[in-house]
Amino acid sequence: MNPLLILIPALVILITVLVLFEIKIGKKKNIQIYNFSDSVTNFFCGMLERVFDVFFSVIALFVFYYVYEHYAIFNIPSNAFTWIIGLLLTDFIAYWFHRWSHQINFLWAAHIVHHQSEDLNITTVFRVSFFAVIFRACFFVWMAFIGFDVFIIVTTSLFLGIYQLFTHSRVIGNLGIIEYFLTTPSHHRVHHARNEKYMDRNYAHIFIFWDRIFGTFKEEEEEPKYGITSGFDRANAYNATFSYWKNLVIRARKTQKLKDKIKVFIKGPRWTPDDVDHLDPVFSTDNNGERLRQEFKLSLESKWYTFFSTIITIVCFLSLMGYKSSLGDNISIINLLSNHHVVILLLIILFSIYVHTRTIESKKNAFILELVRLVCIPICVFFGFKDIEYVLILSSISFCYSAFLIAWGIRILFKKENSNGFSKNTELQLK
């Protein structure tokens, strides 16, 4: 049996339990843990990263195995001791990759996505850029070069990712003696802070002693303010992924010196050429100069519509994951892209994410795009999956579900008291 068939449902259940736990504890403490638009954007960013990884993982695994089989310095056996050493080395490499991702602009362009949110919760784990996948692979391939089995590398890296579900929490307090050895939510809250005294601290993923050893440790004194110093006012996962790259390109084009054009990408985020100004922040302030929270405000009905509309996208996403897994490990990018099932699911997912975010931002053409999406999906299912045994049942279900959403969307569009959702004006609420 493919382990993904067990792992994916288990992770879905675990994430659901953790989210419900945070919501319950947040209500008891009278803390707003989740913001709808922000949480949805987090999931969409993660979905984009995973979709990209469907294809990139094929290349990465090939490179890892090739390096391990042809260039490994040592022949490291697979036993309990080497697994422990592998986990420590994985975390050590992750520490430096994480640290340099805050200190080198082109790495920060990939990592900034994870820090854009002004909230910190379980969903923040998923807010990552697919560029980070590429750069991360370039760091971890060195473990294969040393001689660690690829299975150890992949498994320990996966454990690091799962552990982040624990550290991205606002409701778990100080954990006593554990704070001296493991990275805890308290440590990671500091890392996500935009407070000057907290910035560029606590990079470790699992073992906090890396920060203590290399002088980047900072203890939490009061709860931080989250987000990036420049602010981010979009719910669009594509914009989240590419916005800082656009910033770098603009700065590189404006500066006159060739060496400064290069420095824009390899210097730190706070550096900018002498002949180029930093781009203005996108946040607003109140009368006291305090930063206002930026949030897209949707009506309750629009939130529920977005939730049910997204279910189709999630089903397509899980189908893509499962389909790729069913093809086995010995596949190529060409095999994937030549498979019409994969291509259809990919196009539906990418277009759906774009439409969902425009709906949340209440863009003018949001409902038109949503209508196109809902009409096309049943057609794609019927003609694109006609070789599937139960295609008539699947296409009938998708047609009925799309018709239900279309009718619901029209109701929201023409509801007089509704000023959000499919409205003609973007409504960015400042709180």
Wavefront OBJ file of the C-alpha trace (Angstrom):
o trace
v 0.000 0.000 0.000
v 1.159 3.502 -0.852
v 2.021 5.273 2.446
v 0.469 8.499 1.114
v -2.955 6.835 1.259
v -2.496 6.700 5.032
v -0.394 9.833 5.577
v -2.670 12.321 3.779
v -5.911 11.416 5.665
v -3.940 11.290 8.936
v -2.534 14.781 8.346
v -5.982 16.126 7.415
v -7.416 14.765 10.682
v -4.457 16.078 12.707
v -4.692 19.561 11.183
v -8.450 19.691 11.746
v -8.048 18.713 15.405
v -5.292 21.291 15.948
v -7.296 24.080 14.292
v -10.382 23.289 16.386
v -8.190 23.194 19.502
v -6.757 26.638 18.720
v -10.200 28.088 18.047
v -11.571 26.695 21.327
v -8.636 27.938 23.430
v -8.667 31.284 21.607
v -12.325 31.812 22.522
v -11.588 31.021 26.169
v -8.742 33.564 26.182
v -10.769 36.052 24.108
v -8.091 36.074 21.386
v -8.819 36.203 17.657
v -6.625 33.393 16.389
v -8.010 33.084 12.873
v -8.935 35.565 10.192
v -10.919 34.036 7.331
v -9.258 35.705 4.342
v -5.792 35.290 5.785
v -6.293 31.604 6.627
v -7.698 30.844 3.182
v -4.721 32.593 1.562
v -2.404 30.474 3.712
v -4.008 27.297 2.397
v -3.908 28.496 -1.206
v -0.200 29.366 -0.944
v 0.431 25.894 0.428
v -1.646 24.355 -2.331
v 0.400 26.180 -4.998
v 3.607 24.963 -3.365
v 2.370 21.356 -3.251
v 1.142 21.439 -6.851
v 4.543 22.694 -7.973
v 6.215 20.008 -5.855
v 4.290 17.314 -7.730
v 6.534 18.103 -10.663
v 9.664 19.395 -8.936
v 9.888 16.390 -6.586
v 10.436 14.183 -9.639
v 13.530 16.222 -10.550
v 14.715 16.584 -6.942
v 14.486 12.849 -6.170
v 16.313 12.010 -9.394
v 19.143 14.408 -8.463
v 19.283 13.140 -4.877
v 19.484 9.488 -5.954
v 22.012 10.291 -8.681
v 24.294 12.148 -6.244
v 23.899 9.393 -3.632
v 24.678 6.568 -6.069
v 27.552 8.217 -7.959
v 29.167 10.870 -5.737
v 28.541 9.879 -2.099
v 31.722 10.322 -0.048
v 30.793 7.743 2.589
v 28.618 4.639 2.616
v 26.510 5.436 5.686
v 24.419 2.459 6.856
v 20.793 2.865 7.824
v 20.378 2.157 11.545
v 19.017 3.840 14.670
v 22.232 5.792 15.259
v 22.479 7.149 11.706
v 18.794 8.079 11.795
v 19.442 10.203 14.902
v 22.506 11.767 13.279
v 20.478 12.312 10.100
v 17.755 14.138 12.038
v 20.329 16.341 13.782
v 22.073 17.125 10.490
v 18.754 17.832 8.753
v 17.841 20.281 11.498
v 21.325 21.847 11.392
v 21.079 22.418 7.631
v 17.511 23.698 8.034
v 18.742 26.197 10.633
v 21.308 27.701 8.263
v 18.968 27.630 5.301
v 16.350 29.413 7.400
v 18.856 31.945 8.747
v 20.265 32.777 5.311
v 16.706 33.043 3.995
v 16.396 36.116 6.227
v 19.802 37.523 5.280
v 20.020 37.056 1.492
v 17.449 38.808 -0.656
v 16.782 36.148 -3.290
v 16.253 33.592 -0.515
v 14.122 36.084 1.415
v 11.992 36.564 -1.711
v 11.056 32.902 -1.391
v 10.675 32.920 2.393
v 8.872 36.241 2.924
v 5.603 34.598 1.916
v 5.661 32.693 5.200
v 5.946 35.929 7.196
v 3.346 38.062 5.404
v 0.460 37.031 7.628
v -0.420 39.284 10.558
v -1.759 36.229 12.354
v 0.042 33.183 13.683
v -1.791 29.876 13.743
v -1.691 26.358 12.340
v -2.602 27.526 8.831
v 0.505 29.733 8.737
v 2.527 26.535 8.304
v 1.102 26.164 4.812
v 1.924 29.715 3.722
v 5.103 28.913 1.795
v 6.445 29.667 -1.665
v 7.295 27.052 -4.249
v 10.569 28.934 -4.781
v 11.542 27.819 -1.272
v 11.171 24.180 -2.395
v 13.844 24.700 -5.046
v 16.308 26.466 -2.760
v 15.720 24.000 0.081
v 16.550 21.065 -2.191
v 19.875 22.720 -3.076
v 20.789 22.690 0.620
v 19.658 19.174 1.492
v 21.268 17.487 -1.516
v 24.533 17.781 0.430
v 23.294 15.046 2.770
v 23.164 12.690 -0.225
v 26.667 13.837 -1.137
v 27.883 12.933 2.367
v 26.326 9.495 2.011
v 22.977 9.537 3.809
v 20.299 7.354 2.258
v 17.730 9.399 0.335
v 14.932 7.803 2.369
v 16.498 9.176 5.572
v 16.783 12.646 4.018
v 13.171 12.679 2.821
v 11.753 11.239 6.048
v 13.632 13.553 8.436
v 12.709 16.552 6.259
v 9.071 15.464 6.398
v 9.296 15.213 10.195
v 10.629 18.784 10.328
v 7.602 19.923 8.351
v 5.124 18.070 10.574
v 6.798 19.446 13.712
v 5.991 22.971 12.499
v 2.312 22.263 13.151
v 3.237 22.371 16.828
v 5.411 25.500 16.805
v 2.990 27.769 14.901
v 0.603 28.394 17.766
v -0.455 31.369 19.884
v -2.297 29.371 22.530
v 0.531 27.208 23.919
v 2.488 28.946 26.655
v 5.892 28.325 28.216
v 6.760 24.613 28.415
v 9.340 24.745 31.188
v 12.483 22.670 30.802
v 11.523 21.717 27.225
v 12.247 25.332 26.250
v 15.996 24.646 26.703
v 16.161 21.835 24.149
v 13.309 21.949 21.651
v 11.861 24.771 19.575
v 8.533 25.639 21.157
v 5.618 27.872 20.109
v 7.019 30.570 22.389
v 10.340 30.530 20.518
v 8.685 30.569 17.125
v 6.322 33.390 18.011
v 9.440 35.486 18.530
v 10.700 34.442 15.105
v 7.502 35.629 13.409
v 7.552 39.007 15.151
v 8.009 42.355 13.466
v 9.054 43.934 16.777
v 12.571 45.285 16.373
v 13.929 43.451 19.415
v 12.573 40.118 18.160
v 13.563 40.319 14.502
v 15.992 37.805 12.988
v 15.876 35.448 15.938
v 15.063 31.797 16.679
v 15.654 30.102 13.323
v 15.774 26.511 14.584
v 13.100 24.076 13.456
v 13.302 21.343 16.120
v 16.342 21.824 18.372
v 16.553 25.326 19.818
v 20.150 24.789 20.932
v 21.306 25.750 17.407
v 20.122 29.299 18.147
v 21.760 29.219 21.559
v 25.052 28.018 20.061
v 25.152 30.482 17.160
v 23.899 33.529 19.071
v 20.466 34.016 17.497
v 18.319 33.020 20.483
v 15.762 35.394 21.980
v 13.286 34.562 24.717
v 9.664 35.714 24.415
v 8.975 38.578 26.821
v 5.570 39.774 25.622
v 3.461 38.516 22.749
v 4.876 39.826 19.472
v 3.189 41.738 16.692
v 3.177 39.532 13.622
v 3.736 40.156 9.913
v 6.381 41.909 7.843
v 7.501 45.479 8.519
v 6.330 46.726 5.114
v 2.881 45.134 5.433
v 0.917 43.034 2.917
v -2.626 43.885 1.852
v -3.609 41.139 -0.600
v -5.443 37.854 -0.328
v -4.010 36.665 -3.631
v -1.701 33.655 -3.326
v -0.011 34.515 -6.619
v 0.673 38.059 -5.464
v 1.991 36.726 -2.163
v 4.404 34.484 -4.033
v 5.741 37.019 -6.522
v 5.393 40.428 -4.820
v 8.888 40.597 -3.325
v 10.478 39.286 -6.521
v 8.767 42.185 -8.290
v 10.197 44.506 -5.629
v 13.731 43.219 -6.292
v 13.387 43.515 -10.070
v 12.125 47.097 -9.755
v 15.068 48.062 -7.547
v 17.553 46.305 -9.827
v 16.173 48.084 -12.914
v 16.201 51.521 -11.257
v 19.769 51.472 -9.952
v 22.432 52.574 -12.423
v 25.429 50.572 -11.192
v 25.850 46.976 -12.396
v 27.309 45.849 -9.058
v 24.289 47.310 -7.254
v 21.955 45.423 -9.583
v 23.633 42.237 -8.412
v 23.742 43.332 -4.760
v 19.978 43.848 -4.795
v 19.601 40.050 -4.934
v 22.459 38.963 -2.659
v 22.398 41.630 0.060
v 19.987 41.640 2.982
v 16.355 42.806 2.890
v 17.199 46.104 4.591
v 19.783 47.066 1.974
v 18.898 49.131 -1.055
v 21.073 51.017 -3.608
v 21.915 54.638 -2.803
v 20.099 55.845 -5.906
v 16.896 53.872 -5.212
v 14.384 54.418 -2.445
v 12.748 51.608 -0.542
v 9.204 51.009 -1.742
v 6.585 52.647 0.467
v 4.871 50.385 3.037
v 1.325 49.325 2.242
v -0.121 49.604 5.726
v -2.075 52.515 7.201
v -1.835 54.023 10.686
v -4.320 55.479 13.141
v -4.205 58.965 14.669
v -1.627 57.783 17.201
v 0.673 56.409 14.522
v -0.168 52.818 15.404
v -0.291 50.327 12.528
v -3.797 49.297 11.519
v -4.641 45.692 10.903
v -5.366 44.968 7.248
v -8.175 42.547 6.630
v -10.675 41.730 3.888
v -14.090 41.698 5.497
v -16.630 39.276 4.065
v -20.209 38.679 5.041
v -20.965 35.389 6.789
v -22.816 34.095 3.729
v -19.878 34.962 1.459
v -17.535 33.089 3.783
v -19.698 29.997 3.619
v -19.947 30.297 -0.151
v -16.150 30.518 -0.425
v -15.806 27.461 1.817
v -18.157 25.303 -0.269
v -16.745 26.630 -3.530
v -13.247 25.714 -2.403
v -14.281 22.100 -1.772
v -14.149 21.439 -5.525
v -10.613 22.799 -5.633
v -9.573 20.672 -2.652
v -11.030 17.535 -4.256
v -9.082 18.264 -7.446
v -5.944 18.908 -5.406
v -6.232 15.625 -3.473
v -6.994 13.829 -6.728
v -3.829 15.252 -8.271
v -1.771 14.144 -5.256
v -3.264 10.679 -5.361
v -2.964 10.349 -9.118
v 0.702 11.318 -9.058
v 1.317 8.833 -6.288
v -0.424 6.065 -8.224
v 1.967 6.537 -11.134
v 4.855 5.326 -8.947
v 8.333 6.686 -8.376
v 9.812 5.930 -11.785
v 8.156 8.770 -13.645
v 9.427 11.854 -15.432
v 8.149 15.383 -15.946
v 7.307 14.417 -19.527
v 5.219 11.477 -18.286
v 3.288 13.789 -15.971
v 2.706 16.559 -18.494
v 1.690 14.092 -21.197
v -1.006 12.683 -18.911
v -4.202 14.556 -19.707
v -5.716 13.753 -16.298
v -2.818 15.499 -14.558
v -2.958 18.499 -16.899
v -6.720 18.968 -16.462
v -6.502 18.793 -12.657
v -3.530 21.160 -12.689
v -5.352 23.777 -14.795
v -8.509 23.558 -12.661
v -6.500 24.045 -9.452
v -4.409 26.974 -10.709
v -7.407 28.801 -12.176
v -9.572 28.080 -9.134
v -7.029 29.533 -6.706
v -6.923 32.706 -8.793
v -10.719 32.980 -8.854
v -11.112 32.283 -5.129
v -8.699 35.049 -4.177
v -10.400 37.559 -6.449
v -13.693 36.666 -4.785
v -12.223 37.308 -1.335
v -10.808 40.645 -2.528
v -14.198 41.493 -4.074
v -12.781 42.286 -7.499
v -15.143 43.522 -10.210
v -14.948 40.454 -12.437
v -14.913 37.927 -9.598
v -18.355 36.461 -10.251
v -17.805 36.279 -14.037
v -14.634 34.269 -13.468
v -16.389 32.117 -10.877
v -19.204 31.463 -13.362
v -16.684 30.427 -16.043
v -14.969 28.128 -13.547
v -18.186 26.442 -12.433
v -19.370 25.908 -16.022
v -16.016 24.521 -17.184
v -15.439 22.037 -14.354
v -18.313 19.606 -15.205
v -17.338 19.812 -18.881
v -13.703 19.031 -18.057
v -14.751 16.102 -15.866
v -17.047 14.633 -18.542
v -14.688 14.940 -21.523
v -11.338 14.779 -19.738
v -12.070 11.725 -17.620
v -14.297 9.778 -20.019
v -11.956 6.793 -19.713
v -12.795 6.562 -15.995
v -15.392 3.906 -15.147
v -17.677 6.174 -13.108
v -17.313 9.308 -15.230
v -21.089 9.767 -15.646
v -21.616 9.737 -11.888
v -18.686 12.095 -11.295
v -19.757 14.526 -14.015
v -23.363 14.468 -12.756
v -22.242 15.261 -9.203
v -19.944 18.056 -10.398
v -22.728 19.477 -12.610
v -25.263 19.523 -9.757
v -22.753 20.992 -7.325
v -21.721 23.686 -9.805
v -25.378 24.540 -10.512
v -25.988 24.867 -6.769
v -23.010 27.231 -6.393
v -24.056 29.303 -9.416
v -27.521 29.815 -7.964
v -26.024 30.685 -4.589
v -23.525 33.092 -6.157
v -26.312 34.895 -8.038
v -28.211 35.257 -4.765
v -25.157 36.881 -3.137
v -24.529 39.104 -6.139
v -27.988 40.598 -6.180
v -28.671 40.626 -2.465
v -29.301 44.309 -1.717
v -27.939 44.337 1.814
v -24.763 42.532 0.836
v -21.771 44.820 0.364
v -19.110 42.149 0.232
v -18.438 38.888 -1.566
v -19.149 39.477 -5.236
v -19.570 43.220 -4.824
v -18.205 45.615 -7.371
v -15.850 47.332 -4.984
v -12.868 46.023 -3.114
v -13.414 46.483 0.586
v -10.230 46.402 2.631
v -11.083 46.767 6.284
v -8.558 48.459 8.528
v -8.769 47.533 12.183
l 1 2 3 4 5 6 7 8 9 10 11 12 13 14 15 16 17 18 19 20 21 22 23 24 25 26 27 28 29 30 31 32 33 34 35 36 37 38 39 40 41 42 43 44 45 46 47 48 49 50 51 52 53 54 55 56 57 58 59 60 61 62 63 64 65 66 67 68 69 70 71 72 73 74 75 76 77 78 79 80 81 82 83 84 85 86 87 88 89 90 91 92 93 94 95 96 97 98 99 100 101 102 103 104 105 106 107 108 109 110 111 112 113 114 115 116 117 118 119 120 121 122 123 124 125 126 127 128 129 130 131 132 133 134 135 136 137 138 139 140 141 142 143 144 145 146 147 148 149 150 151 152 153 154 155 156 157 158 159 160 161 162 163 164 165 166 167 168 169 170 171 172 173 174 175 176 177 178 179 180 181 182 183 184 185 186 187 188 189 190 191 192 193 194 195 196 197 198 199 200 201 202 203 204 205 206 207 208 209 210 211 212 213 214 215 216 217 218 219 220 221 222 223 224 225 226 227 228 229 230 231 232 233 234 235 236 237 238 239 240 241 242 243 244 245 246 247 248 249 250 251 252 253 254 255 256 257 258 259 260 261 262 263 264 265 266 267 268 269 270 271 272 273 274 275 276 277 278 279 280 281 282 283 284 285 286 287 288 289 290 291 292 293 294 295 296 297 298 299 300 301 302 303 304 305 306 307 308 309 310 311 312 313 314 315 316 317 318 319 320 321 322 323 324 325 326 327 328 329 330 331 332 333 334 335 336 337 338 339 340 341 342 343 344 345 346 347 348 349 350 351 352 353 354 355 356 357 358 359 360 361 362 363 364 365 366 367 368 369 370 371 372 373 374 375 376 377 378 379 380 381 382 383 384 385 386 387 388 389 390 391 392 393 394 395 396 397 398 399 400 401 402 403 404 405 406 407 408 409 410 411 412 413 414 415 416 417 418 419 420 421 422 423 424 425 426 427 428 429 430 431
